[in-house]
Amino acid sequence: MTVERKFPVWRSALFVPANVERFVVKAVERGADALIIDLEDSVPLAEKANARKLIPGIVKRFRDTGSSDVMVRINQPLELAVPDLEAAVIAGVDAIKITKVEGAEHLRLLDEMVTRLEIERGLPIGKIWFVGLIEAPGPLSRAHEIARSIPRLAGISLGAEDYATAIGAKPTEETLLMPKQQVVQAARAAGIMPLGTIGSVADFSDLEGYTRIVRRSADFGFVGSACIHPSLVPILNEGFSPSAKEVADAERVVALNKQAAAEGRASFAIDGKMIDIPIVQRAEALLERAQAIAARAHRPR
């Protein structure tokens, strides 16, 4: 049975090293929309096999004690990706983060592997989402193909540090602005989620600067981001949520639009500003997101 669903709300996704117990224990208390069990950069090569064995227990703990969605970040080399997927494709896992995506065929190959595992293990086909990480200029040039590659792909993001290294640049807002915007364009054109933030957020101690970056990222069209420190989770949740004023303004636009339509008008003014179809559509989308966030906050553990 193939599963058809709306994309989840992932304003914040907190990385949790699979092999560090003290981080695993505290993760459910952080308030993140998703918890990412990491098998990649935070786990040394010698520890990866043991980290895979810990996945079922961590997933059960997260499910039993929290309301966050559960992701697993896998490694890119196929000799590591295959056993990573074998460990990750289990009940309770909502998504798999695919690192260093090379192109559409890369995702199709992994999608085929996951589908076979879902069938073998009696899991609903397609229930586990993919999130693709683009981390080099070659794959970025294929971003539109990647974004349209498979139905299981929920979103794409640019790996800022790896991408900056690949092009020989410093990971600043200025140097990463163009590639980040390319990711937004590709994701939106394909109807999937643009994830991440403008610039790099490696310096998690600068909370004021991080808050500014998150707000700017939301203005550019991003809908959520992963983070490496729990102090950043509240900033992401707030920054990628409509404010109370934005919700009230959107409700006013939608209500006045209905009134205008009843009177045979396609546009109208609010406080001296012309309101037409694109503005109404933005207001409707904002209200839909606000409702999805509210539903997420009230869903049972």
C-alpha positions as CSV (number, residue, x, y, z in Angstrom):
1,M,0.0,0.0,0.0
2,T,1.4,3.4,-1.0
3,V,1.0,6.2,1.5
4,E,-0.1,9.7,0.5
5,R,0.5,12.4,3.0
6,K,1.0,16.1,3.4
7,F,4.5,17.2,4.2
8,P,5.2,17.4,7.9
9,V,6.1,20.5,9.9
10,W,9.8,20.5,10.5
11,R,10.7,24.0,11.7
12,S,13.5,22.6,13.8
13,A,15.4,19.3,13.6
14,L,18.1,18.6,16.2
15,F,21.1,16.4,15.5
16,V,21.6,13.7,18.1
17,P,24.8,11.6,17.8
18,A,23.7,8.0,17.9
19,N,26.7,6.9,19.9
20,V,26.5,9.6,22.7
21,E,24.1,8.4,25.4
22,R,23.9,11.7,27.3
23,F,22.7,13.5,24.2
24,V,20.2,10.8,23.4
25,V,18.7,10.9,26.9
26,K,18.1,14.7,26.8
27,A,17.0,15.0,23.2
28,V,13.2,14.5,23.7
29,E,13.2,17.4,26.2
30,R,14.4,20.0,23.6
31,G,11.1,20.7,21.9
32,A,12.4,20.1,18.4
33,D,9.9,19.2,15.7
34,A,12.2,16.4,14.6
35,L,15.2,14.6,16.1
36,I,18.0,13.5,13.7
37,I,19.8,10.3,14.8
38,D,23.1,10.9,13.3
39,L,25.2,8.2,11.7
40,E,27.4,10.5,9.7
41,D,29.7,13.3,10.8
42,S,29.3,13.1,14.5
43,V,30.1,9.4,14.6
44,P,33.7,8.2,14.0
45,L,34.2,5.6,11.4
46,A,35.2,3.0,14.0
47,E,32.0,3.6,15.9
48,K,29.5,3.5,13.0
49,A,28.8,-0.3,13.1
50,N,28.0,0.0,16.8
51,A,25.9,3.2,16.3
52,R,23.7,1.3,13.8
53,K,22.9,-1.3,16.4
54,L,21.7,1.5,18.7
55,I,19.1,2.8,16.3
56,P,16.1,0.6,17.3
57,G,16.5,1.4,21.0
58,I,16.9,5.1,20.3
59,V,13.8,5.2,18.0
60,K,11.8,3.4,20.7
61,R,12.9,5.8,23.4
62,F,12.1,8.8,21.3
63,R,8.7,7.5,20.4
64,D,7.8,6.4,24.0
65,T,8.9,9.7,25.6
66,G,8.4,12.5,23.1
67,S,6.3,13.9,20.3
68,S,9.1,14.7,17.9
69,D,9.4,13.1,14.5
70,V,12.4,10.8,14.1
71,M,15.0,11.1,11.3
72,V,18.2,9.2,10.6
73,R,21.1,10.8,8.8
74,I,23.1,8.3,6.8
75,N,26.5,8.3,5.2
76,Q,27.2,8.8,1.5
77,P,29.5,6.1,0.4
78,L,27.4,3.1,-0.7
79,E,29.4,0.7,1.4
80,L,28.2,2.7,4.5
81,A,24.8,3.8,3.1
82,V,23.5,0.3,2.6
83,P,24.0,-0.9,6.2
84,D,22.8,2.5,7.4
85,L,19.6,2.1,5.5
86,E,19.2,-1.5,6.8
87,A,19.4,-0.1,10.3
88,A,17.2,2.9,9.7
89,V,14.2,1.5,7.8
90,I,12.2,0.4,10.7
91,A,8.8,1.3,12.3
92,G,9.0,4.7,14.0
93,V,11.4,6.4,11.6
94,D,9.7,9.2,9.7
95,A,12.6,10.3,7.4
96,I,16.1,9.7,6.3
97,K,18.5,12.5,5.6
98,I,20.5,11.6,2.5
99,T,23.9,13.3,2.6
100,K,26.0,14.5,-0.4
101,V,23.3,13.8,-3.0
102,E,25.0,13.5,-6.4
103,G,21.9,13.6,-8.6
104,A,18.5,12.2,-9.3
105,E,19.8,8.7,-10.0
106,H,21.5,8.6,-6.6
107,L,18.2,9.2,-4.9
108,R,16.3,6.7,-7.1
109,L,18.8,4.0,-6.2
110,L,18.4,4.7,-2.4
111,D,14.6,5.0,-2.9
112,E,14.6,1.5,-4.5
113,M,16.6,0.1,-1.6
114,V,14.2,1.6,1.0
115,T,11.2,0.4,-0.9
116,R,12.5,-3.2,-0.9
117,L,13.2,-3.0,2.8
118,E,9.7,-1.6,3.5
119,I,8.2,-4.5,1.6
120,E,10.3,-7.1,3.3
121,R,9.5,-5.6,6.7
122,G,5.8,-5.1,6.2
123,L,6.1,-1.3,6.4
124,P,3.8,1.0,4.3
125,I,5.5,1.8,1.0
126,G,6.7,5.4,0.9
127,K,5.9,6.2,4.5
128,I,9.5,7.2,5.2
129,W,10.4,10.5,3.7
130,F,13.8,11.5,2.3
131,V,15.5,14.9,2.9
132,G,18.3,15.5,0.4
133,L,21.5,17.4,1.2
134,I,23.3,19.1,-1.7
135,E,26.9,19.7,-0.7
136,A,28.9,20.4,-3.9
137,P,28.6,22.7,-7.0
138,G,28.0,19.8,-9.4
139,P,24.9,18.5,-7.7
140,L,23.7,22.1,-7.2
141,S,23.7,22.5,-10.9
142,R,21.3,19.5,-11.0
143,A,19.1,20.8,-8.1
144,H,15.9,20.9,-10.2
145,E,16.3,17.3,-11.3
146,I,17.1,16.2,-7.8
147,A,14.0,18.0,-6.4
148,R,11.8,16.2,-8.9
149,S,13.5,12.8,-8.6
150,I,11.2,10.7,-6.4
151,P,7.8,11.1,-4.6
152,R,9.4,10.2,-1.3
153,L,11.6,13.4,-1.3
154,A,10.1,15.9,1.2
155,G,12.7,18.6,1.0
156,I,16.2,19.6,0.0
157,S,18.9,21.6,1.8
158,L,22.4,23.0,1.0
159,G,25.1,21.8,3.3
160,A,26.8,25.1,3.9
161,E,30.1,24.1,5.3
162,D,30.8,21.3,2.8
163,Y,29.6,23.4,-0.1
164,A,31.8,26.4,0.9
165,T,34.8,24.0,1.2
166,A,34.0,22.5,-2.2
167,I,34.1,25.9,-3.9
168,G,37.1,27.3,-1.9
169,A,35.0,30.0,-0.2
170,K,34.3,31.0,3.4
171,P,30.8,30.0,4.5
172,T,29.4,33.5,4.9
173,E,25.9,34.9,4.2
174,E,27.3,36.7,1.1
175,T,29.1,33.7,-0.5
176,L,26.2,31.3,0.2
177,L,23.3,33.6,-0.7
178,M,23.2,32.6,-4.4
179,P,23.4,28.8,-3.9
180,K,20.9,28.9,-1.0
181,Q,18.5,30.8,-3.2
182,Q,19.0,28.2,-5.9
183,V,17.9,25.5,-3.5
184,V,14.7,27.5,-2.6
185,Q,13.9,27.9,-6.3
186,A,14.4,24.2,-7.1
187,A,12.4,23.1,-4.1
188,R,9.5,25.4,-4.7
189,A,9.4,24.6,-8.4
190,A,9.1,20.9,-7.5
191,G,6.6,21.5,-4.8
192,I,8.8,20.2,-1.9
193,M,10.2,22.0,1.2
194,P,13.2,24.3,1.1
195,L,15.1,23.6,4.3
196,G,18.0,25.4,5.8
197,T,19.1,28.9,6.6
198,I,20.8,31.7,4.7
199,G,24.6,31.5,5.4
200,S,26.2,29.2,7.8
201,V,25.2,28.6,11.4
202,A,28.3,26.8,12.7
203,D,28.7,29.4,15.5
204,F,25.8,28.4,17.7
205,S,27.0,30.7,20.5
206,D,25.8,33.8,18.8
207,L,22.1,33.5,19.5
208,E,21.3,37.1,18.4
209,G,23.0,36.6,15.1
210,Y,21.3,33.2,14.7
211,T,17.9,34.7,15.4
212,R,18.5,37.3,12.6
213,I,19.6,34.6,10.2
214,V,16.5,32.5,10.9
215,R,14.2,35.4,10.4
216,R,15.9,36.3,7.1
217,S,15.8,32.7,6.0
218,A,12.0,32.6,6.5
219,D,11.7,35.8,4.5
220,F,13.6,34.0,1.6
221,G,11.1,31.1,1.7
222,F,12.8,28.5,3.9
223,V,10.4,26.6,6.2
224,G,12.8,25.0,8.7
225,S,16.3,23.9,9.5
226,A,18.5,21.4,11.2
227,C,20.6,22.5,14.1
228,I,23.5,21.1,16.2
229,H,22.7,22.6,19.6
230,P,19.5,22.5,21.6
231,S,19.7,26.3,22.4
232,L,18.8,26.9,18.8
233,V,15.6,24.9,18.8
234,P,13.3,27.7,20.2
235,I,14.8,30.2,17.8
236,L,14.0,28.0,14.9
237,N,10.5,27.2,16.1
238,E,9.6,30.8,16.6
239,G,11.4,32.1,13.5
240,F,9.8,29.6,11.1
241,S,6.3,30.2,12.6
242,P,3.9,33.0,11.6
243,S,3.6,35.6,14.3
244,A,0.3,36.4,16.0
245,K,0.2,39.7,14.0
246,E,0.9,37.9,10.7
247,V,-1.9,35.5,11.4
248,A,-4.3,38.3,12.3
249,D,-3.3,40.3,9.2
250,A,-3.8,37.2,7.0
251,E,-7.2,36.5,8.5
252,R,-8.2,40.0,7.7
253,V,-7.0,39.7,4.1
254,V,-8.9,36.4,3.6
255,A,-12.1,37.8,5.1
256,L,-12.1,41.0,3.1
257,N,-11.3,39.0,-0.1
258,K,-14.4,36.9,0.5
259,Q,-16.4,40.1,0.9
260,A,-14.9,41.6,-2.2
261,A,-15.7,38.5,-4.2
262,A,-19.3,38.6,-3.0
263,E,-19.5,42.2,-4.3
264,G,-18.0,41.2,-7.7
265,R,-14.5,42.7,-7.1
266,A,-11.2,40.9,-7.7
267,S,-9.1,43.4,-5.7
268,F,-9.5,45.7,-2.8
269,A,-7.4,48.0,-0.5
270,I,-6.3,47.6,3.2
271,D,-4.8,50.6,4.9
272,G,-4.0,52.2,1.6
273,K,-2.4,49.1,0.1
274,M,-3.8,47.2,-2.9
275,I,-4.6,43.6,-2.2
276,D,-4.9,41.2,-5.2
277,I,-4.7,37.5,-5.9
278,P,-1.0,36.8,-5.1
279,I,-1.3,38.6,-1.7
280,V,-4.5,36.6,-0.9
281,Q,-2.7,33.4,-1.8
282,R,0.1,34.2,0.5
283,A,-2.3,35.0,3.3
284,E,-4.1,31.6,2.7
285,A,-0.8,29.8,2.7
286,L,0.3,31.5,5.9
287,L,-3.0,30.5,7.6
288,E,-2.7,26.9,6.4
289,R,0.9,26.7,7.9
290,A,-0.3,28.2,11.2
291,Q,-3.0,25.6,11.4
292,A,-0.5,22.8,10.7
293,I,1.8,24.1,13.4
294,A,-1.1,24.3,15.9
295,A,-2.1,20.8,15.0
296,R,1.4,19.6,15.5
297,A,1.6,21.2,19.0
298,H,-1.6,19.5,20.1
299,R,-1.0,16.0,18.7
300,P,-0.7,13.2,21.2
301,R,2.7,11.8,22.2
